[in-house]
Amino acid sequence: MRIVFGLVLIAGLALAGFAVYMAQNYIGAYQTALEQERNKVTESVPVQQIYVATRAIDYGEVIAAEDIALMPWPKQTLPENFYDEAKPLNAEGDAMRVALRPIEKHEAIMESKVSDPGADAGLTSRLERGQRAFAIKVDVASGVSGFLRPSDRVDVYWTGRVRSNDSNAPVGEVTKLIETGVRLIAIDQTSQTESAATTIARTVTVAASPQQVASLAQAQSTGRLSLSLMGRNDDTVADVIEVDQRSLLGLVEQEIVNEPRAAEVCTIRTRRGGELVEMPIPCTN
């Protein structure tokens, strides 16, 4: 009996060892195949080493050497104006750069997101070439109830009274869209974008061309400006919009029709014997 039990035990151990051996071979073959597939994918998608953030960097923070690292990035999806080994972010001898906007972890570092070496994250760093900063007075109504944030885009409407003797001119006060898609760069005295709290601003600063600045200045001095917040992904172009009291109320201007007057005939009466004769003469009046 003991001999039979021993034989069964030996057979069981042999089968268990064989099962472990087969499992190891299967797992090893699977890992080898997986590694081969990974190598194929890496070889089929060309990559380039570019600098990315190794941590989340807030607006205005100094970007240190340990905050960035070279990582592979697919060449087909390379962002614009990136930094790599040929174009390092912090070259030797250069001063440190600061973040001009929040940068997420593993996000590519681009020129538009960092300042020049040694520069700060002031308002001028948010202006593109040819742009100027212009402040617009707002309140709780014209400022979209405090929901405006730097980097938002707005449409600017002007409301005022047009003085004209032309009968075709607008009646009463007029509201007109004067600028569309204007980018905000500051709310009151802050240009930070990460704040989620709503604040009732007294002024907003926009980035505009000199021609737009002149239009906004003229509009602000002759009427009231109101802002309309645009969607972040809205790329539509607004049409020419102008509303006066007549169009708002649906009133149609009535045309004055001048009825033609009958030709006036002037006569003179003369008596010839016993007969009274009327003779037409030119009217003097």
C-alpha positions as CSV (number, residue, x, y, z in Angstrom):
1,M,0.0,0.0,0.0
2,R,2.8,2.4,0.8
3,I,4.5,1.5,-2.4
4,V,1.3,2.5,-4.4
5,F,1.0,5.7,-2.4
6,G,4.6,6.6,-3.1
7,L,4.2,5.9,-6.8
8,V,1.1,8.2,-7.0
9,L,3.0,10.9,-5.1
10,I,5.9,10.7,-7.5
11,A,3.6,10.8,-10.5
12,G,1.8,13.8,-9.1
13,L,5.1,15.7,-8.6
14,A,6.2,14.8,-12.1
15,L,3.0,16.1,-13.6
16,A,3.2,19.3,-11.5
17,G,6.8,19.9,-12.6
18,F,5.8,19.3,-16.2
19,A,3.0,21.8,-15.9
20,V,5.3,24.4,-14.4
21,Y,7.8,23.8,-17.2
22,M,5.1,24.2,-19.9
23,A,3.7,27.4,-18.2
24,Q,7.2,28.9,-18.1
25,N,7.8,28.1,-21.8
26,Y,4.4,29.6,-22.7
27,I,4.9,32.8,-20.7
28,G,8.5,33.2,-22.1
29,A,7.2,32.8,-25.6
30,Y,4.4,35.3,-25.0
31,Q,6.9,37.9,-23.6
32,T,9.2,37.3,-26.5
33,A,6.4,37.8,-29.0
34,L,5.2,40.9,-27.1
35,E,8.7,42.4,-27.1
36,Q,9.1,41.7,-30.8
37,E,5.8,43.5,-31.5
38,R,6.8,46.5,-29.5
39,N,10.1,46.7,-31.4
40,K,8.1,46.5,-34.7
41,V,5.9,49.4,-33.6
42,T,8.9,51.5,-32.5
43,E,10.6,50.8,-35.8
44,S,7.4,51.6,-37.9
45,V,6.7,55.0,-36.1
46,P,9.7,57.3,-36.5
47,V,10.3,59.4,-33.4
48,Q,12.4,62.4,-32.3
49,Q,13.8,63.3,-29.0
50,I,12.3,66.6,-27.8
51,Y,12.0,68.4,-24.4
52,V,8.9,67.7,-22.4
53,A,7.9,68.7,-18.8
54,T,8.6,66.2,-16.1
55,R,6.1,67.8,-13.8
56,A,3.2,70.3,-13.9
57,I,4.6,73.8,-14.2
58,D,2.4,76.8,-13.2
59,Y,2.3,80.2,-14.9
60,G,5.3,82.3,-13.8
61,E,7.4,79.5,-12.5
62,V,11.1,79.3,-13.3
63,I,11.8,76.2,-15.5
64,A,14.8,74.4,-14.0
65,A,16.9,71.7,-15.6
66,E,15.2,69.0,-13.6
67,D,11.8,70.1,-14.8
68,I,12.4,69.0,-18.4
69,A,13.7,65.9,-20.1
70,L,14.3,64.5,-23.6
71,M,11.6,62.0,-24.6
72,P,10.7,60.3,-27.9
73,W,7.9,62.0,-29.8
74,P,6.3,60.8,-33.1
75,K,7.7,62.9,-35.9
76,Q,4.3,63.1,-37.6
77,T,2.8,64.9,-34.6
78,L,5.7,67.2,-33.6
79,P,4.4,70.5,-32.3
80,E,5.6,73.8,-33.7
81,N,8.7,75.6,-32.3
82,F,9.7,72.7,-30.0
83,Y,13.1,72.3,-28.3
84,D,15.5,69.4,-28.8
85,E,19.2,68.6,-28.5
86,A,20.0,70.9,-31.5
87,K,17.9,73.7,-29.9
88,P,18.1,73.3,-26.1
89,L,15.7,75.1,-23.8
90,N,18.4,76.3,-21.4
91,A,21.6,76.8,-23.4
92,E,24.9,77.1,-21.5
93,G,25.3,80.6,-20.1
94,D,21.7,81.6,-20.7
95,A,19.5,82.8,-17.9
96,M,16.6,80.7,-16.8
97,R,13.2,80.9,-18.5
98,V,9.8,81.1,-16.9
99,A,6.4,79.6,-18.0
100,L,4.1,82.0,-19.7
101,R,1.1,79.6,-19.2
102,P,0.4,76.4,-17.3
103,I,2.3,73.4,-18.6
104,E,1.0,69.9,-17.8
105,K,3.3,66.9,-17.0
106,H,4.7,65.3,-20.2
107,E,3.5,68.2,-22.3
108,A,5.9,69.4,-25.1
109,I,7.8,72.6,-24.4
110,M,7.2,75.2,-27.1
111,E,8.4,78.7,-27.7
112,S,4.9,80.1,-27.1
113,K,4.8,78.6,-23.6
114,V,8.1,80.0,-22.2
115,S,9.7,83.4,-21.9
116,D,13.0,84.5,-23.4
117,P,16.1,83.8,-21.3
118,G,16.0,86.0,-18.2
119,A,12.7,87.6,-19.1
120,D,9.7,87.6,-16.8
121,A,6.1,86.6,-17.4
122,G,4.8,90.1,-17.7
123,L,2.0,91.3,-19.9
124,T,4.3,92.2,-22.8
125,S,5.2,88.5,-23.2
126,R,1.5,87.8,-24.1
127,L,1.5,90.2,-27.0
128,E,2.3,88.9,-30.4
129,R,4.2,90.8,-33.1
130,G,2.3,93.9,-34.2
131,Q,-0.2,93.8,-31.2
132,R,-0.9,96.3,-28.5
133,A,-2.6,96.1,-25.1
134,F,-5.8,98.1,-24.6
135,A,-8.0,98.3,-21.5
136,I,-11.8,98.3,-21.8
137,K,-14.0,99.4,-18.9
138,V,-16.6,96.8,-17.9
139,D,-19.1,96.1,-15.1
140,V,-21.1,93.0,-14.0
141,A,-23.3,93.2,-17.1
142,S,-20.9,94.2,-19.8
143,G,-18.2,91.9,-18.3
144,V,-20.2,88.6,-18.6
145,S,-20.9,88.4,-14.9
146,G,-17.2,87.8,-14.0
147,F,-16.8,84.7,-16.0
148,L,-14.0,86.2,-18.2
149,R,-10.5,84.7,-18.0
150,P,-7.2,85.6,-19.6
151,S,-6.8,83.9,-23.0
152,D,-10.6,83.9,-23.6
153,R,-11.9,85.5,-26.8
154,V,-14.7,87.9,-26.9
155,D,-16.9,89.9,-29.4
156,V,-17.1,93.6,-28.7
157,Y,-20.4,95.5,-29.2
158,W,-20.8,99.3,-29.2
159,T,-24.1,101.0,-28.2
160,G,-24.6,104.7,-28.8
161,R,-26.6,107.3,-30.6
162,V,-26.0,108.2,-34.2
163,R,-26.6,111.9,-35.1
164,S,-27.6,112.3,-38.7
165,N,-30.2,114.1,-40.8
166,D,-30.5,111.2,-43.2
167,S,-33.9,109.7,-43.1
168,N,-32.4,106.3,-43.8
169,A,-30.1,106.5,-40.7
170,P,-30.8,104.4,-37.7
171,V,-33.4,105.6,-35.2
172,G,-32.5,106.1,-31.5
173,E,-29.6,104.2,-30.0
174,V,-27.8,101.7,-32.1
175,T,-25.9,98.5,-31.1
176,K,-23.3,97.3,-33.5
177,L,-20.6,94.6,-33.5
178,I,-17.3,96.4,-34.0
179,E,-14.7,93.7,-33.2
180,T,-14.9,89.9,-33.1
181,G,-12.6,87.3,-31.7
182,V,-10.5,89.7,-29.6
183,R,-8.2,87.9,-27.1
184,L,-8.1,88.8,-23.5
185,I,-4.7,89.0,-21.9
186,A,-5.5,90.3,-18.4
187,I,-8.5,90.8,-16.1
188,D,-8.0,93.9,-13.8
189,Q,-4.4,93.5,-12.7
190,T,-3.9,89.8,-13.1
191,S,-3.0,87.8,-16.2
192,Q,-3.0,84.3,-14.6
193,T,-5.2,81.7,-16.2
194,E,-5.4,79.0,-13.5
195,S,-7.7,80.8,-11.2
196,A,-11.3,79.3,-11.2
197,A,-12.9,81.9,-9.0
198,T,-15.3,84.4,-10.6
199,T,-14.4,88.1,-10.1
200,I,-16.4,91.2,-11.1
201,A,-13.8,93.0,-13.1
202,R,-13.6,96.8,-13.6
203,T,-11.3,96.6,-16.7
204,V,-10.2,93.9,-19.1
205,T,-7.1,94.2,-21.2
206,V,-7.2,92.9,-24.8
207,A,-4.5,92.3,-27.4
208,A,-5.3,94.2,-30.6
209,S,-3.7,95.7,-33.7
210,P,-3.2,99.5,-33.7
211,Q,-6.2,99.9,-36.0
212,Q,-8.3,97.9,-33.6
213,V,-7.1,100.0,-30.7
214,A,-8.1,103.2,-32.5
215,S,-11.6,101.8,-33.2
216,L,-12.0,100.6,-29.6
217,A,-10.8,104.0,-28.2
218,Q,-13.2,105.9,-30.4
219,A,-16.1,103.5,-29.5
220,Q,-15.4,103.7,-25.8
221,S,-15.4,107.5,-25.8
222,T,-18.6,107.9,-27.8
223,G,-20.8,105.1,-26.3
224,R,-20.9,101.9,-24.2
225,L,-18.9,98.7,-24.9
226,S,-20.3,95.3,-24.1
227,L,-18.4,92.0,-24.3
228,S,-19.8,88.6,-25.5
229,L,-17.8,85.5,-24.6
230,M,-16.9,83.1,-27.4
231,G,-16.5,79.4,-27.1
232,R,-13.0,78.1,-26.8
233,N,-13.3,76.0,-30.0
234,D,-15.5,78.5,-31.9
235,D,-13.8,79.4,-35.2
236,T,-16.8,81.0,-36.9
237,V,-16.7,84.6,-38.2
238,A,-19.5,86.8,-37.1
239,D,-21.4,88.7,-39.8
240,V,-22.0,92.5,-39.8
241,I,-24.5,93.1,-37.0
242,E,-26.3,96.4,-36.4
243,V,-29.6,96.8,-34.5
244,D,-31.6,100.0,-33.9
245,Q,-34.9,100.6,-32.2
246,R,-36.8,100.4,-35.5
247,S,-35.4,96.9,-36.4
248,L,-35.6,95.7,-32.8
249,L,-39.4,96.5,-32.6
250,G,-40.0,95.3,-36.2
251,L,-41.2,98.7,-37.4
252,V,-41.2,99.4,-41.1
253,E,-40.7,102.9,-42.4
254,Q,-43.7,104.1,-44.3
255,E,-43.0,105.7,-47.6
256,I,-44.7,109.0,-48.3
257,V,-46.5,108.8,-51.6
258,N,-47.0,112.2,-53.3
259,E,-50.2,112.0,-55.4
260,P,-50.0,113.8,-58.8
261,R,-51.9,117.1,-58.8
262,A,-54.2,117.9,-61.7
263,A,-53.0,120.6,-64.0
264,E,-54.5,123.9,-63.0
265,V,-56.4,125.8,-65.7
266,C,-56.8,129.5,-65.5
267,T,-59.5,131.3,-67.5
268,I,-60.8,134.8,-68.2
269,R,-64.4,135.7,-68.9
270,T,-65.3,138.2,-71.5
271,R,-68.7,139.3,-72.7
272,R,-69.4,139.5,-76.4
273,G,-72.7,141.1,-76.8
274,G,-75.2,139.0,-74.9
275,E,-72.8,135.9,-74.8
276,L,-70.3,135.2,-71.9
277,V,-67.1,133.6,-73.2
278,E,-64.4,131.9,-71.1
279,M,-60.9,132.0,-72.5
280,P,-58.0,129.9,-71.1
281,I,-54.9,131.9,-70.1
282,P,-51.5,131.0,-68.5
283,C,-51.7,130.8,-64.7
284,T,-49.5,133.3,-63.1
285,N,-49.5,131.8,-59.6
